[in-house]
Amino acid sequence: MVDLDVAKELNMPVVRVPAYSPYAVAEHAAALMMTLNRKTHRAFNRTREQNFRLTGLMGFDMNGKTVGIIGTGKIGAIFARICKGFGCRVLAYDVAENPEALSYRVEYVPLQEIWKNADIISLHCPLFPSTKYVINANSIKQMKDGVMIINTSRGALVNTEALVEGIKSNKVSSVGLDVFEGEQGYFYSDRSGEIIANDMLARLFTFPNVIITGHQAFFTQEALDNIARTTIDNIVAYISNEPLVNEVK
């Protein structure tokens, strides 16, 4: 993290690379959703051992299901379009309605309506004090039985202890996570063969209906190209004394 106050005192501009991978993240959320639904990860492991039985692999039609999206910025709007392509009804919550999402016939509703009606809930909002633990024991209690939860945004949007209890009680049927509140020290490192000291992360790994990926939703060739190009543009603008359009103020 950059201390912006110190940077300002030193007259040192800080720039960023905004919105470099909205398609990548939205598509990864969809991949988690479909893998959990059709259990392709389990089928892959079975067929590699020449086991072609279908027991435990039943999924459901996405067509006609209700998807709840928390946060409809660029990523959330793209995910909404993907879900609409499956024939889903899409409910959304955000502090501001996105015209792009509205063009896909997304229905903006209060959070309580999403908890009550959504078969699948996907998180695409930033982490603020107001959104921390938006998924908690109380919100899970209000959700439909068998709800699927996807989080490719920020780990602390989900209270992991409450999520584990929801899975254990079968209130939550499946979970796809690309982020985790205690991911520091684990994600982006090879910890194979080591003991996982984080009890909540270790518990999540024991569930057959939970998929965890290592904060890789952004990781596509196009996204990395965008990062490199924008970074170069930022450097060139600084050297040339041009306006820094991506400056963090």
Summary of the structure (lengths in Angstrom):
residues: 249
radius of gyration: 19.8
end to end distance: 14.3
largest distance: 65.3
contacts: 738
relative contact order: 0.15
helix: 40%
strand: 14%
